[in-house]
Amino acid sequence: MAYKIISKYSNELSIAEWLEIKDSFNTVFEKDFDLNYFENKYQLNPLGFSCHGILYCDNLIVGSFTVIPRKYIFFGESKIIGLGCDAYILKKHRINEFFLKEMSDSVVSRMSEFNVDTFISLPNPNAYKYWKILGKWKDIGVLDYYIYPVNMSKLILGKSFLKHLSFFVSYIASFFFRLVYCKSKKTSKSNISIEVDDQVKSERFCLDSYEYLSLGNSNWAFYRIYEEDNVKVAYIIYVTEQSKKYISKAIFKLISQSGLKIDMILYIGNLKNKPINLYKVPKSKEPRRMKFIGFSSVSDNPEFLNLDNWDLSLISFDNR
């Protein structure tokens, strides 16, 4: 078998290659995404394409590593940072532990054509050690989980017979905290934050499964509902202003809109202004450690590698 690695931009892929990437990804991750999902995910971004380090075996695609470009405000300036994601190799072709690194290196080298030299990722626990040891990516920090329980009878007793009572209690509590923080003006400003305008908003939240929340004063939020281990979770993907006022308002609006359809609300990130009704999950109870890592093709940047400089939520990643 003859292996080779070639980096390609999304707009350089043939129809056959698009289909091979779709099929091999779905096989490895046990998903059923259609071609439109991948086309939107990889092409709706500031450059109009992503970059893929592709592993071929006898001219068939058997692995891939993708970097999706996203715009950030980086210490007051606009900068494109690449999100490393969707790294995989079909099981029978995992014969060389350096394949993934070589795929990554090919993408990093190619993206330099567009002055993209900084990359981030949120790898799964199995992949984390690989990217740290062989890939030479650096730790930036660990993201936190924050929870707002909605259906307490389901979460505590495993049954929903008190669903409506639980909804009423969570609704009243969320309304109360919305009032408590309605005059709060404290907000956090970070040195590195994703740049979101109307175009980015439409690109990032293009799937029908994203739900929109209007928070007033040009502020808004998006969330998405997933069922995990028989628990329906509403993930808050993004709130335009990281403040107690707008996060508590987003929680109230979300419950008003979808409270009877969910069991809990979850926010993953590094909140600097947390309303007290959003509970931080103890590390021992987290379902998965969210280890945030980065890589610079130029040099180590202590500011880039400092979690305190970042404003992070799930909008920066592809997990939800």
N, C-alpha and C positions, 0 to 999 in steps of 0.2 A: 504493500500500500504506500502510495506517495502522498506525503503531507506538505502543505504550504500554507503560509499565512499572508493575507493581503488585506490592507485597510482600504475601505471604500466609504464614500459618502452615500447617504440614502438615495440621492438622485442619480447615483451611478449603478444602482442595483437593477438587474433585469427582473422581469416579472417572475421568472423561474426562481431567482434568488430570493425575492420577497417571500414566495411560497415556501421555499426550503427553510428560511429563517422562522417563519410562522410555525411550520410543522415540527421542526426540531425543538423550538422553544416549548411548544405545547406538550411535546413528549417528555422533556426533562422535568418541567415544572407541573405536569399533570393539569394543564389548563385547557381551555377550549376557546381561546381568543380568535376572532376572525381577522382577515387581512386588513380591514378598515381600522381596527384597533391599533395595529402596528404602524400603519401609514400615518395616522394622526399622532401617535405617541412620538414618533421619530422625526416628523416633519413640521409639526406645529410648534415652532420655536423661533428665536430671533434670527437664526441663519437660514431657516427653511429646510434644514436637514440635520441629521446626526452623523456621527462617524462610527463605523463598525470595523473592529478587528476580526476578520473572518478566518476560521480554520477550515481548509478544504482537505478532503481525502479523495484522491482520484477525481478531482473537480466537483465533488459534491460537498455541500456545506454540512459540517459535523460539529461546529462550535462557533461561538460568537461572543464578543464583548463590545458593548455600546457606550458611547459618551453622548449625552444629550446636552447641548449648550443652553445655558440660562443666563439672563442678565441680572447682575447684582449691583447694588450701590456699595462700593468698596472704598471706605474711608473718603467718602464724598465724590468719588468718580465712578462712572459707569464702566463695568468690567464684565466680560463673559467668563463664567466659570462652568466647567464641564461636569455633569453628573454621570459618574460611572455606574452602570447598571447592566442587568440582563446578561451576566457572565455565565456561560455554560459550555459543556462539551458532552456529546452523546456518550453514554456509558462505555460502549465497546471501544471508544477511541481515546479513553483516558490512560494513555500509555506513557505520556511524558509530562512530568509535573511542571515543566516550564512552559507548556503551551499557553496557559492563561496569561502568564507574564509577557510572553512574546506578543500575544494578541493585544494586551494593554499597551505595551511599548509602541506597537505599530500605530495605534490610535493617537497616543500622546504626540508622537513625531508628526503625524499627519495634521493634527489640529494646530500645530505651530504655524501652519500656513495662514491661519486667521488670528494669530497672536493670542491663542488660548493656551495658557501655560499653568493654569491652576485647576485642580480637579478635586471633587468630593465624592463620598459614597457612604452608604449605610448598609454594609454587607450583612448577610445572615451569619449567625454564630459559627457555622461550619466553614464559611469562606473567610471570616475575619482573620484567623491566624495565617492563612495563605497570603492575603494581601499585605499583612504586617511583616511577615518574615521573608517571603520571596519577592513580593511586589514592592517592598520598601515604602509603603504608604505609612503615614504618621497618625497617631492618635490626636484628635482634637477634643473629644470629650464624650460623655455618655448622656443621651437625652433622657428626660424624665417622663413618666406617665402621670397624668392627672385625670381623676375620675369624678363624675357626677352621677350618683345612682338615681335611676328613675323607677324601675319596677323592682322595688325592694323584696316583694314576696318571691319573685323569680330568683333574685340574686342570693337571698338568704335560705329560702326553703326549696328552691328548685321548681316551684309551681307558680302559676299565674292567677290563682283564684282570687287574689286581692289586687289584681292589676289596676282596676279603676281607682281604688282607694290609694294605691301607691302613686298613681299618676296625679291624683288630686294633691297629695302631700308634696310631691316634688314640684308641681306647678306653683303652689302657694309659696314654697321656700324660694324658688327661683324668682318669683315676682317680688318677694321681700328684698332679696339681695340686689335685684335690679334697682329698687328704690334706694337702698342703702348707698349704692355707688353712683347714682345718677348725677351727682354734683362733683364727683371725683375728677380731678384734672391731671392726676399723676400718670405719666406715660413713660415708657422706656425708649430710649434712642440707642440703637446699636451701630457699631462701625461697619458691619457687614450685614446687609439685608437684601432679600430678593426684590428686584425691581418689578413692580406690577402696574401696568397701565391697562387701558381697555383691550388692547390687542392681546397682551399676555393673559388677561383675564379670560378672554374667549378661547384662547388656545389651550391653556392649562386645564380649564374646566369644560372641555368640549363634550364629555360623555353625559348622556341623559341621566345617569345615576347620581350625578352631583346635584345637591340641593342648595339653592341660594337663599340667603337671609339678608334683608335690608335692615340696617341698623341706624339709619338716619344720619344727617350731616355728611353725606357722601361716603359713609362707612358701610361696610358689608362683610359678609362671611360666607363660606361654603362648607358643607359637610357631606358625608357619604355614609350610608348604612351598610354594614356587613353583618353576616351571621357567623359567629365564631364559637364553636363548642356549644351550640344550641343557645347562645346568648346573642341577642341583636344589639350591636354596638353602633352608635352614631359617632364617627370620627370627625372632629372639627379639623378641617384641613387648613383653614386660614381665616384670620380675622385681621382686617386692615390696620387696626391700631391695637398694639399690645398694651392694653390698659385694663384695670379692674372694671371700669365703666362699660367698655364695649365687649369684654369677654363675658361678664355677667349678663349683659343684654343679649348676647348671642345664645347663651344657655337658655334664657327665658324664651326667646323667639323659637329656638329649636324645639323645646318642649311643647310650646303652643302649636307648632306646626306638625310635629311627628311624635309627640310624647307617648301616644298609645301604641305606636309601632315599634318602640325600642325598649331595651332594658337598662341601658346605661349610655352615658356620654363620655367620650375619651378624647383627651388632648395630649399629643406627644410633642415635646419640644423642650425649650429652656426658658420657661416663663420667668420674667423678672418682676411682674406685677400680677400676682395670683389672687383672685377673689377667694375669700375664706371658704366658700361653699364648693370650691373645686379642690378635691383632696389629692394630695400627692401620694402615689402608690409606693409603699416601702420596696426597696430594692429586692428584698427576699420574695416579694409577691409578684414581681414583674413577670409576664409571660415570656419575655425575650429581652435580653440586654440590647439596647439601641446604641451601639458603638459607632460614633461618627468619626470618620477618618478622612484624611486629605493627602494630596500629593502635588508637589510643584516641580515642573520640569526645569525650573531655573535654579532655585536654591531654597533651602528651608527658610520659611518666613515665620518668625515667632508670633507676629500679630495674626496671621492667617490661622495658625495652629492654636490660638487661644479662644476657647469656647465663649469666654465673657464678651468677646467682640461680635458675636453672632446673634442674630434674631432668627430663630429656627422654629418651624412647624412643618407639618407634612407637605406643604406646598413645595418645599425644596427637594422632595424625593419622589420616587415612583411607587412607593409602597401602597398607597391608598388613593 
